Amino acid sequence: MRPGVRIGVDVGTVRVGVARCDPSGLLATPVETVRRDSGRCSDLARIATLVGEFDAVEVVVGLPRGLSGTLGAAAEAAHKYAVDIARRVRPVPVRTVDERLSTVTAERSLREAGVRSRRHRPVVDQAAAVVILQSALDAERASGRAPGSLVEPGEASESPSPRSDDPEARPR
């Protein structure tokens, strides 16, 4: 397991959930929910600030694949956001990881904890970011390899293409 704090990001159209892990990479915890601001990009600036504050060694962005593994409009938007983050936090690497059902898992956990649906909206994005980051940490621990796909800051903000280090992109 590579040492260092990682930042997890759950990209939504209205809000972005942010989580972090401890320096040993064992446990992901919620940080905050950032309101999307496509006009001024203050959301991207806030994430870059958090990367610096926590001295993060990597950012992990959830890529919402369909249940069949396909990449739709939401995945394209998340990938574009990951590229935008990568440009801001360079040279800190940014990776995209499969996040199927992370929001569903987060909502179920909050409901089981007794958090009412009206009150959990502000934290569900953080909880989803925790699920994304914890899954990435667990995958790395199990495989010994960095999870997901590396995002290049110079990539065009288009549809994500599978990289050779993306286990989800390998033929089955």
Secondary structure, 3 states (H helix, E strand, C coil): CCCCCEEEEEECCCEEEEEEECCCCCCEEEEEEEECCCCCCHHHHHHHHHHHHCCCCEEEEEECECCCCCECHHHHHHHHHHHHHHHHHCCCCEEEEECCCHHHHHHHHHHHCCCCHHHHHHHHHHHHHHHHHHHHHHHHHHHCCCCCEEECCCCCCCCCCCCCCCHHHCCC
